[in-house]
Amino acid sequence: MSGLSHFDDKGAAHMVDVSGKPVTARTAVAEGFVAMEPATLALITEGRAEKGDVLSVARLAGIMAAKQTSALIPLCHPLPITKVAVDLTPDPARSAIRIEATVKTSGQTGVEMEALTAVSIACLTVYDMVKAVEKGMRIEGIRLLSKDGGKSGRYEAKR
């Protein structure tokens, strides 16, 4: 099916066999935003959210999610993740929380999905923590910023 590795020659979905690939260092970085009203952003940054420390809880949720990616996305391989960092940064100019996840491993396949999953779940956790205050928040711009390692080498998104 025209180069789509998760489909066999008959078009059936399958898990890619990576057993013949060399083990290499691999890194992926992803980002996303939770856009909200300025008052909601202030509630988070001032630590006044009723459910607690929004940014710390979302950081932990993102880390946990990266480690569970293969249980959530059917054709992802379970990987020996060696690092997950999730950074949440208030962006007052955008009235948003910017979330960036970096995931590393030494393995036979990349960690792009783990980085994207970490960002997605961290965004959803921010939403969950303050949805009682603002239901109209928007999760935006989740994307891969960069990846390194493996046969395809380095990729960097246009900023």
Buried (B, 14 or more C-beta within 10 A) or exposed (E): EEEEEEBEEEEEEEEBEBEEEEEBEBBBBBBBBBBBEEEBBBBBBEEEBEEEEBBEBBBBBBBBBBBBBBEEEEEBBEBEBBEBBBBBEBEEEBBBBBBBBBBBBEBBBBBBBBBBBBBBBBBBBBBBBBEEBBEEBEBEBBEBBBBBBBEEEEEEEEE
